[in-house]
């Protein structure tokens, strides 16, 4: 005997309380639907007329499922092509690879840049690709491009970006410091805090670096330092000639002092020549 409220499929439609093999769906013209199913409401003995049990209450839950169709990467890429105004298909005109062709090419490339490089090599009229086979870049897209033979340039490259391909890793090239930079860094390490300009009518350590790198010997460098007197001196360094002002202030870099410690220029000679 089937339990009251039972809606299982056993025994099929026509037996007491049986729902058969499924729910009946009555579709209406306005798009709505009515779901119908059978429920056993009474436990009744047909021979004696005795009612053994009656159906009182039961809840039912209608569970619906929604199927979501996800566009493929190529489909999404081609939709992006159309949205951006690229109107050719697999075949294109003006000897330009189309955006649609870029979508197919990009599937076999490892990065956006290799995809773009591939697009830029597609210059011949007839192309072959494992994705679509043969294509013609020298036909006309007039039917889909408002009478134009080809879509705007850059369609294939647009597709490479639309596919979301990874960019190649970036590399950073660090140039090691040259002799002049090394000397000036040593000045700072030794507490000489002025730049090319200095105060107290003394040549700075950094100016000494400039003089040292164009001097043949340490003695020649020291003589050049001695010649740096007064406020303004022309300095002939490794990068050419410039003027140094020795009557200004280095207070912004020397903790409020107008000049750095004495013998900065001479220290630079030692930095270079030892």
Secondary structure, DSSP 8 states (H G I E B T S, - for coil): ---TT----TT-TTSTT--TTS-EEEE-TTS-EEEE-----EEE-TTT--EEEE------------------HHHHHHHHHHHTT----SS-STT---HHHHHHHHTT-SSHHHHHHHHHH--SSEEEETTTEEEESSS--TTTTTT-SS--TTHHHHHHHHTT--------------HHHHHHHHHHHTT----SS-STT---HHHHHHHHTT-SSHHHHHHHHHT--SSEEEEEETTEEEEEESSS--TTTTTT-SS--TTHHHHHHHHHH-
